[in-house]
Each structure stands twice: as structure tokens, then as C-alpha cells.
Amino acid sequence: MSTATAEHVDDDLWSAIGDPTRRRMLDLLLVDGGGTATTLAQRLPVTRQAVAKHLGVLERVSLVRATPAGREKRYRVDDAQLARAVAQLTSVGSAWEARLRRIKRIAEAIQRTQQD
């Protein structure tokens, strides 16, 4: 990865997004416009306590924001941070595509020299 790209990748953000349960939670929050640990736990195969821990991870990397809702907190996806994550993914994807094109050119050059 180039130095410029590496500087723009937030490892904590991607570690948080790397968990499939947290990705599913983000999906649910986006579709529903928000939710609580209780409402999310009703739709996921994990306990409310596990959901609360996952939400804590997402909140630490600013992917979700919490507001008090009675005895619970209501979580919503932070659109700006999600857009930042998408931009990072796009950047990393572009860098890997460039690498793969270089590898393909090298492999084709080797194949041509072996055929001669």
C-alpha cells in the first residue's frame, strides 16, 4: 500500500466494520433509521448485552451516535463517518486494482519470454 493510502486508512474503523455482527447492526440501523440495543437484539442472533458491546465499539469509532431514549440509548448511523469509511474502501480498492494490473502485466511479460 502506498504511504499516502496507508495514512488515510483508519485501522480502528475497519476493525469495527470487520465484524459481521456489527455490519448487520449498521445495516439494520440504516434501514430503520435508528434503534436501541433491545430492538437490535430482537433481530440478531446475539444477546442484548452482546449488542450493547458491539454498539460501544461502533460508537468509539464514531460510526454511530447515541441519544438518550428513556432508560436506553437510541443509536443512529453517523452519515459523515460512514461516508469516510466508504471513501477509504474505495481508495484501498483502487490501490489493489492497480497492484493486480501490475502483477498481470509482469505475469504476461514472463509468459511471453518463456514462449520465445
Contacts in CASP RR format, 6 or more apart in sequence:
PFRMAT RR
TARGET T0000
AUTHOR 0000-0000-0000
METHOD contacts of the structure
MODEL  1
MSTATAEHVDDDLWSAIGDPTRRRMLDLLLVDGGGTATTLAQRLPVTRQA
VAKHLGVLERVSLVRATPAGREKRYRVDDAQLARAVAQLTSVGSAWEARL
RRIKRIAEAIQRTQQD
1 9 0 8 1.000
1 92 0 8 1.000
1 95 0 8 1.000
2 95 0 8 1.000
5 91 0 8 1.000
5 92 0 8 1.000
5 95 0 8 1.000
8 88 0 8 1.000
8 91 0 8 1.000
9 88 0 8 1.000
9 91 0 8 1.000
9 92 0 8 1.000
10 61 0 8 1.000
10 84 0 8 1.000
10 85 0 8 1.000
10 88 0 8 1.000
12 60 0 8 1.000
12 61 0 8 1.000
13 61 0 8 1.000
13 63 0 8 1.000
13 81 0 8 1.000
13 84 0 8 1.000
13 85 0 8 1.000
13 88 0 8 1.000
14 85 0 8 1.000
14 88 0 8 1.000
16 22 0 8 1.000
16 57 0 8 1.000
16 58 0 8 1.000
16 60 0 8 1.000
16 61 0 8 1.000
16 63 0 8 1.000
17 23 0 8 1.000
17 26 0 8 1.000
17 63 0 8 1.000
17 85 0 8 1.000
19 54 0 8 1.000
19 57 0 8 1.000
21 44 0 8 1.000
21 46 0 8 1.000
21 50 0 8 1.000
21 54 0 8 1.000
22 54 0 8 1.000
22 57 0 8 1.000
22 58 0 8 1.000
24 44 0 8 1.000
25 40 0 8 1.000
25 44 0 8 1.000
25 51 0 8 1.000
25 54 0 8 1.000
25 55 0 8 1.000
25 58 0 8 1.000
26 58 0 8 1.000
26 63 0 8 1.000
26 64 0 8 1.000
26 77 0 8 1.000
26 82 0 8 1.000
28 35 0 8 1.000
28 40 0 8 1.000
28 43 0 8 1.000
28 44 0 8 1.000
29 35 0 8 1.000
29 40 0 8 1.000
29 64 0 8 1.000
29 75 0 8 1.000
29 76 0 8 1.000
29 77 0 8 1.000
30 77 0 8 1.000
32 39 0 8 1.000
33 76 0 8 1.000
33 77 0 8 1.000
34 74 0 8 1.000
34 75 0 8 1.000
34 76 0 8 1.000
34 77 0 8 1.000
35 74 0 8 1.000
35 75 0 8 1.000
35 76 0 8 1.000
36 69 0 8 1.000
36 72 0 8 1.000
36 73 0 8 1.000
36 74 0 8 1.000
36 75 0 8 1.000
37 48 0 8 1.000
37 51 0 8 1.000
37 52 0 8 1.000
37 55 0 8 1.000
37 72 0 8 1.000
37 73 0 8 1.000
37 75 0 8 1.000
38 48 0 8 1.000
38 72 0 8 1.000
40 51 0 8 1.000
40 55 0 8 1.000
40 75 0 8 1.000
41 47 0 8 1.000
41 48 0 8 1.000
41 50 0 8 1.000
41 51 0 8 1.000
44 51 0 8 1.000
46 54 0 8 1.000
55 64 0 8 1.000
55 66 0 8 1.000
55 73 0 8 1.000
55 75 0 8 1.000
58 64 0 8 1.000
58 75 0 8 1.000
59 65 0 8 1.000
59 66 0 8 1.000
59 75 0 8 1.000
61 81 0 8 1.000
62 78 0 8 1.000
62 81 0 8 1.000
63 77 0 8 1.000
63 78 0 8 1.000
63 81 0 8 1.000
63 82 0 8 1.000
63 85 0 8 1.000
64 75 0 8 1.000
64 76 0 8 1.000
64 77 0 8 1.000
64 78 0 8 1.000
65 75 0 8 1.000
65 76 0 8 1.000
65 78 0 8 1.000
66 73 0 8 1.000
66 74 0 8 1.000
66 75 0 8 1.000
67 73 0 8 1.000
67 74 0 8 1.000
67 76 0 8 1.000
68 74 0 8 1.000
END
